[in-house]
Amino acid sequence: MKSLAFTAVIIAVATLGCGESKPYDVAEVSGQVFLDGQPLPNAHVLFRPVALEGQTEVGPEAFGRTDEQGRFSLTTVFDDEGATVGRNVVSISTLQVRENPADPENSRQATVASTEKVPPRYNQDTELVYEVSSSGVTDATFQLLSR
């Protein structure tokens, strides 16, 4: 009986020790993207965490794609639901690139599959910043202008 109790304690301690501790916090992020007042479908939304002064590491990037109504929800590159808590630089793009099926490893062979509808100030030269709170957000709205 004593060995059964000891075994149960060992299993409980081992299970508690297996919890994965991450050096960053993640919170749910979802919302909607508009371009000139209209929902923006099939856009790639990317959140990149910003390091605070004195901070050497930040959490992972998070991404999502908008549906036909411009709605999105984010997932980190490590498959966490949401985005890294704190300040994030946001990029939104409709540009799609297809790999060359004959040589998917050679990025020089990729072809552009769509034109960019979103101005550079929202993607490659982004001005967008979003603060993700620890409680998360389900109504992050981005009102983009094409001009």
PEBELJO-V17947 format. One record per residue. N is the residue number from 1. RES is the residue in three letters. D_CENTER is the distance of its C-alpha to the mean C-alpha in whole Angstrom. Layout:
((N | RES | D_CENTER) (N | RES | D_CENTER))
This chain:
((1 | MET | 50) (2 | LYS | 50) (3 | SER | 48) (4 | LEU | 46) (5 | ALA | 45) (6 | PHE | 44) (7 | THR | 42) (8 | ALA | 40) (9 | VAL | 39) (10 | ILE | 38) (11 | ILE | 35) (12 | ALA | 34) (13 | VAL | 34) (14 | ALA | 32) (15 | THR | 29) (16 | LEU | 29) (17 | GLY | 28) (18 | CYS | 26) (19 | GLY | 23) (20 | GLU | 20) (21 | SER | 19) (22 | LYS | 16) (23 | PRO | 17) (24 | TYR | 14) (25 | ASP | 13) (26 | VAL | 10) (27 | ALA | 11) (28 | GLU | 10) (29 | VAL | 8) (30 | SER | 10) (31 | GLY | 12) (32 | GLN | 14) (33 | VAL | 15) (34 | PHE | 18) (35 | LEU | 20) (36 | ASP | 24) (37 | GLY | 24) (38 | GLN | 23) (39 | PRO | 20) (40 | LEU | 18) (41 | PRO | 17) (42 | ASN | 15) (43 | ALA | 13) (44 | HIS | 10) (45 | VAL | 7) (46 | LEU | 5) (47 | PHE | 5) (48 | ARG | 7) (49 | PRO | 9) (50 | VAL | 13) (51 | ALA | 16) (52 | LEU | 19) (53 | GLU | 22) (54 | GLY | 23) (55 | GLN | 20) (56 | THR | 20) (57 | GLU | 17) (58 | VAL | 13) (59 | GLY | 10) (60 | PRO | 8) (61 | GLU | 5) (62 | ALA | 1) (63 | PHE | 3) (64 | GLY | 6) (65 | ARG | 10) (66 | THR | 12) (67 | ASP | 15) (68 | GLU | 19) (69 | GLN | 19) (70 | GLY | 16) (71 | ARG | 14) (72 | PHE | 10) (73 | SER | 8) (74 | LEU | 5) (75 | THR | 5) (76 | THR | 5) (77 | VAL | 7) (78 | PHE | 10) (79 | ASP | 9) (80 | ASP | 9) (81 | GLU | 8) (82 | GLY | 6) (83 | ALA | 5) (84 | THR | 8) (85 | VAL | 11) (86 | GLY | 13) (87 | ARG | 13) (88 | ASN | 10) (89 | VAL | 11) (90 | VAL | 9) (91 | SER | 10) (92 | ILE | 11) (93 | SER | 14) (94 | THR | 16) (95 | LEU | 17) (96 | GLN | 17) (97 | VAL | 19) (98 | ARG | 21) (99 | GLU | 22) (100 | ASN | 26) (101 | PRO | 27) (102 | ALA | 30) (103 | ASP | 28) (104 | PRO | 24) (105 | GLU | 24) (106 | ASN | 25) (107 | SER | 23) (108 | ARG | 26) (109 | GLN | 27) (110 | ALA | 24) (111 | THR | 24) (112 | VAL | 23) (113 | ALA | 22) (114 | SER | 22) (115 | THR | 22) (116 | GLU | 20) (117 | LYS | 21) (118 | VAL | 19) (119 | PRO | 20) (120 | PRO | 19) (121 | ARG | 19) (122 | TYR | 16) (123 | ASN | 14) (124 | GLN | 16) (125 | ASP | 18) (126 | THR | 16) (127 | GLU | 17) (128 | LEU | 14) (129 | VAL | 13) (130 | TYR | 12) (131 | GLU | 13) (132 | VAL | 11) (133 | SER | 14) (134 | SER | 15) (135 | SER | 16) (136 | GLY | 13) (137 | VAL | 13) (138 | THR | 14) (139 | ASP | 15) (140 | ALA | 13) (141 | THR | 15) (142 | PHE | 15) (143 | GLN | 19) (144 | LEU | 19) (145 | LEU | 22) (146 | SER | 23) (147 | ARG | 26))
